[in-house]
Amino acid sequence: VPPDGVAVALLAVPLYLALGGWDWASTVRDVGTAAGDGQFGDAALEGALYLVRHVALYLGLSKFVVEWDGGT
């Protein structure tokens, strides 16, 4: 791995994890608030949108980051 790649990874990975943690905490807060107010449809929609965001991101990254076919 070239040194530039390591530098980018050392910056990108913590940033990605911090953003993911913030998104998770925000989603849990919003779902809890909506459910506490009796808006269960909104709470379910918020949770579903969170899952869609992260599944889409995972699938998008897996094409570029992970080589599923084992090729070099």
C-alpha positions in Angstrom: 0.0 0.0 0.0 1.5 3.4 -1.0 2.1 5.9 1.8 -0.6 8.2 0.4 -3.2 5.4 0.7 -2.3 4.8 4.4 -2.6 8.6 5.0 -6.0 8.7 3.4 -7.2 5.6 5.3 -5.9 7.1 8.6 -8.1 10.2 7.9 -11.1 8.6 6.3 -11.7 5.7 8.6 -12.1 7.7 11.9 -14.1 10.3 10.0 -16.4 7.6 8.6 -16.8 6.0 12.1 -17.5 9.4 13.8 -20.1 10.2 11.2 -21.7 6.8 11.5 -21.8 7.1 15.3 -23.4 10.6 15.1 -26.0 9.3 12.6 -26.8 6.4 14.9 -27.2 8.5 18.0 -29.3 11.0 16.1 -31.5 8.3 14.7 -32.0 6.7 18.1 -32.9 10.1 19.6 -35.4 10.8 16.8 -37.0 7.4 16.9 -37.3 7.7 20.7 -38.8 11.1 20.5 -41.3 10.1 17.8 -42.3 6.9 19.7 -42.6 8.9 23.0 -45.0 11.3 21.2 -47.1 8.4 20.0 -46.0 8.8 16.4 -45.1 5.2 15.7 -45.4 5.5 11.9 -42.8 8.3 12.0 -40.5 6.3 14.3 -40.7 3.2 12.0 -40.0 5.4 8.9 -37.0 7.0 10.6 -35.6 3.5 11.5 -36.3 2.2 8.0 -34.6 5.2 6.4 -31.5 4.7 8.6 -31.3 1.1 7.4 -31.7 2.0 3.8 -29.0 4.7 4.1 -26.5 2.3 5.6 -27.3 -0.7 3.4 -26.9 1.5 0.3 -23.6 2.9 1.6 -22.4 -0.6 2.5 -23.3 -2.0 -1.0 -21.7 1.0 -2.7 -18.4 0.7 -0.7 -18.2 -3.0 -1.1 -17.9 -2.6 -4.9 -14.8 -0.4 -4.4 -13.2 -1.6 -1.1 -13.8 -5.3 -0.9 -13.0 -7.7 -3.7 -15.6 -10.5 -3.3 -14.2 -12.6 -6.1 -10.8 -13.0 -4.5 -9.1 -11.6 -7.6 -6.0 -9.5 -7.4 
